[in-house]
């Protein structure tokens, strides 16, 4: 049976409603899954009208009522947004995003849906609404009481998983601990299992240039990363490294390794977005359910102009339908 996936609408003022509408108008999506939007019906109606798509939305109260047919999309109307500001973050938008996500989490934990795909939200809007979460990943971890989790990004031949996520670069060295690196290596193996990769090869990147050059350019590799890799190998995990950050992504691109454990956000995201900006997918590893998202933001500057590219949303939905947990 096809998976039933909850698709949260994202920030009403951003491109979320548009890319969802365009994705669900694609024949490839309904062949992969049964999609269900969690959002606000007036917002989605305006997006459908803007895009002039041959789709009609059907408002339902429960996933049990969802019976997608050609030319229709099902939506659970949260009733949080009737009028909204476009093209900028607002407190109202932040509150609406949290209501969609909270509802989707409740549904997936109750077994009503099989996974969640989240449209982009704004960290600034969350802050304006009084929420402290820096993003989806941390929010979902707290809502599910998940302690060990990581962000994995997939784009083209690259798969990267992050030891640290949303933090200032100056904070990163102190956050690179042996236990945090080891935990991420373990989660990298879980990610490969979700992707059905047999005999995975997990490569661990260094933090410093040349992976520290034996301590000449920093000692995080010697003190934290190498001990984590050695412990992972003792546990039977297929890990190796640390590798120089300026070479390991070339190896991954060629297919010599399956996933790269990266020490900080931009270390992994820069090479991935270089080759797959429009088709990157974010996957949260460690949650008790499947969660994917497009690997881009709200794009307020182009929102509500009909110009947003749905490719990353399409890939995120297809990925959620394919993953196993």
Buried (B, 14 or more C-beta within 10 A) or exposed (E): EEBBBBBBBBBBBBBBBBBBBBBBBBEEBBEBBBBBBBBBBBBBBBBBEBBEBEBEBBEBEEBEEBEBEEEEBBBBBBEBBEEBBBBBBBBBBBBBBBBBBBBBBBBBEEEBBBBBBBBBBBBBBBBBBEBEBBBBBBBBBEBBEBEEBBBBBBBEEBBBBBBBBEEEEEEBBEBBBBEBBBBBBBBBBBBBBBBEBEEBBBBBBBBBEBBBEEEEBBBBBBBBBBBBBEBBEEEEBBBBBBBBBEEBBEBBBEEEBBBBBBBBBEBBBEBBBEBBBBBBBBBBBBBEBBBBBBBBBBBBEBBBEEEBBBBBBBBBBBBBBBBEE
